[in-house]
């Protein structure tokens, strides 16, 4: 079940607890005084479920998501009250590391849902309950109240993973950005997947699908999903060089924590294998 959206720093409502000695937390006497106190892990569990993480499989693309892109400065897909779609600068982010990004405004959050009867097509709904749409000219908007083919998108998983997807339209074009004198412009008529068409999708940790071992690089939970442990050979193929034991451990840890793509690029830069467009 998808939980309600929470922003960073938002306080959760607290329930009044009864404690031993006949007083509650406010110091008032209480007739309900438990004789014993059992250790609780609920607070620890809530803490573990806080924050945003990178998506890995198609089943992660459900509920509130943040669709980010490595522009200068880093930005994300957003829509305003009029339904205009634009690239909104990210403010809750560490440096330019998209794996640390979180939304700072509801305009930056989209509710993703699978199209009924389809295994590959999804819709994106804005904070005002309007669907993201792209017309024949590649112009994006978020004003539609119902779903037609123009409101359906197919996420195409990037080769390196790390939460990166391209969004294909009904006309087999892709959502991307153009950076120029007029700023960053978002369009839906890009013909190929490149750096400017590859978006990192993040979701609330509590909504993330548990990844089980034994799967390939497929897309859904029923297909086994992405396996938990990646082999040294697979890592060396992605890096393009032989790796030391410490580098392998570091990359595996980064993959578990959602920062695999950045860690891999860091290794490639240090070893002279950097390619800015190898996303």
Rosetta blueprint (number, residue, H / E / L):
1 X L
2 X L
3 X L
4 X L
5 X L
6 X L
7 X L
8 X L
9 X L
10 X L
11 X L
12 X L
13 X L
14 X L
15 X L
16 X L
17 X L
18 X E
19 X E
20 X L
21 X L
22 X L
23 X E
24 X E
25 X L
26 X L
27 X L
28 X L
29 X E
30 X L
31 X L
32 X L
33 X L
34 X L
35 X L
36 X L
37 X L
38 X L
39 X L
40 X L
41 X L
42 X H
43 X H
44 X H
45 X H
46 X H
47 X H
48 X H
49 X L
50 X L
51 X L
52 X E
53 X E
54 X E
55 X L
56 X L
57 X L
58 X H
59 X H
60 X H
61 X L
62 X L
63 X E
64 X E
65 X E
66 X E
67 X E
68 X E
69 X E
70 X L
71 X L
72 X L
73 X L
74 X L
75 X E
76 X E
77 X E
78 X E
79 X E
80 X L
81 X L
82 X L
83 X L
84 X E
85 X E
86 X E
87 X E
88 X E
89 X E
90 X L
91 X L
92 X E
93 X E
94 X E
95 X L
96 X L
97 X E
98 X E
99 X E
100 X E
101 X E
102 X E
103 X L
104 X L
105 X L
106 X H
107 X H
108 X H
109 X L
110 X E
111 X E
112 X E
113 X E
114 X E
115 X L
116 X L
117 X L
118 X L
119 X L
120 X L
121 X E
122 X E
123 X E
124 X E
125 X E
126 X L
127 X L
128 X L
129 X L
130 X L
131 X E
132 X E
133 X E
134 X E
135 X L
136 X L
137 X L
138 X L
139 X L
140 X E
141 X E
142 X E
143 X E
144 X E
145 X L
146 X L
147 X L
148 X L
149 X H
150 X H
151 X H
152 X L
153 X E
154 X E
155 X E
156 X E
157 X E
158 X L
159 X L
160 X L
161 X L
162 X L
163 X L
164 X E
165 X E
166 X E
167 X E
168 X E
169 X L
170 X L
171 X L
172 X L
173 X L
174 X E
175 X E
176 X E
177 X E
178 X E
179 X E
180 X E
181 X L
182 X L
183 X E
184 X E
185 X E
186 X E
187 X E
188 X E
189 X E
190 X E
191 X L
192 X L
193 X L
194 X L
195 X H
196 X H
197 X H
198 X L
199 X E
200 X E
201 X E
202 X E
203 X E
204 X E
205 X H
206 X H
207 X H
208 X L
209 X L
210 X L
211 X L
212 X L
213 X L
214 X L
215 X L
216 X L
217 X L
218 X L
219 X L
220 X L
221 X H
222 X H
223 X H
224 X L
225 X L
226 X L
227 X L
228 X L
229 X L
230 X L
231 X L
232 X H
233 X H
234 X H
235 X H
236 X H
237 X H
238 X H
239 X H
240 X L
241 X L
242 X L
243 X L
244 X L
245 X H
246 X H
247 X H
248 X H
249 X H
250 X H
251 X H
252 X H
253 X H
254 X H
255 X H
256 X H
257 X H
258 X L
259 X L
260 X H
261 X H
262 X H
263 X H
264 X H
265 X H
266 X H
267 X H
268 X H
269 X H
270 X H
271 X L
272 X L
273 X L
274 X L
275 X L
276 X L
277 X L
278 X L
279 X L
